[in-house]
Amino acid sequence: MALAWMYTLRSVRYLVLKKGGKTLAFVTFTPFGRNRTLAVPLEKVSAKQSRMTATVHLPLKVKGKYFHYILDMRGQFPNAKLFDYSAGLRRNWAQ
């Protein structure tokens, strides 16, 4: 039950680049049908794969969070280049 709960909380419904281009909003599902929004600075988001190589899911890592957020690749990418140059980048963080 806890595993299904965590998967639901980490599945991304919408990924929105906020005005100004410095913040991403993760809109995720919740088990009771509501939406949960998490605003994160763009430099704290790293894609583990590129959009072209991901087959089913694209894991996005947020610095400071334990688990990855999961972006379904069957979704729509209205502006694919913008995604690739903002949220779709793999960033290396100095530990």
N, C-alpha and C positions, 0 to 999 in steps of 0.2 A: 504494500500500500504506500509506503514512504517513497519507494522508488518511482512509482507512477506519479506521485505528487511532485517530486523533484523534476521529472521529465516535463511535466506540464508547465511548471514555473520557468523552465529554461527554454521552452519552444517559443521562438520569435514569431509574432503575428505580423508586425510591421517594424521596419527599421527606417527611421526618419532622420534626415540630416536637418538640423535646426537652422534657422536664419542666421547668417553670419558664417556658417560652415565650420564652427569650432566644437559643436556639441552634437552627439548622436542620441536619439531617444529610442530605447528598446521598448516596444509595446509587446508584452507577453500575455499568454493565456493564464487563467487561473482555473482551479478545479470547479468553481461554481459559476463559470460563464462570464465573469467580469474581466476587465483588462487591468494589467498592472504596468506602469510606466517607470522606466529607469533612465534618467538623463546622465550621460557619461561624456567627459571630454574626449575628443577624437583621438588624442595621442595616447589614451589608455585602452584603446581597442586594437586588437591584432587578429587578423585572419590566419588560421592555421594552414589553409590551402588557398589557391587561387580559384576564382569562380569557374574557370575553364577546366580545371582538373577535378573539382568536386563532383561526385556523381549523384548522391542522394541528399546529403546534408553538408552544410558548410559550418564548421565549428568556429565561433568567434570567442576569443578570450578577452575578458575584461580584467585589467590589472586590479588586484585586490579582492577578486571573487574566486571562490574555490573551484567552481565548475565552469564549463564552457556554455555559451548560449548557442542554440542550434537553429540555423537558418535553413529552411527547406528549399531545395533547388528547383522544385516544381513551381515555385512562386514566380511573380512577375518582377522584372528589373526594368522599369520604365526608362531609366537613364543608366545604362550599364557602365559607360565610361566613368561617370561620376562615382558610382559604387566602387569601381576598381581603383580609383585614385584617392578614395577617402576611407571607407570602411573595409575594403577588400585588400588593403596592404598588410603585409607581414612586418610587424615592428619588433625590433630587438630592444628589450629593456635592460638597462644596467642593473644588476642585482646587488 
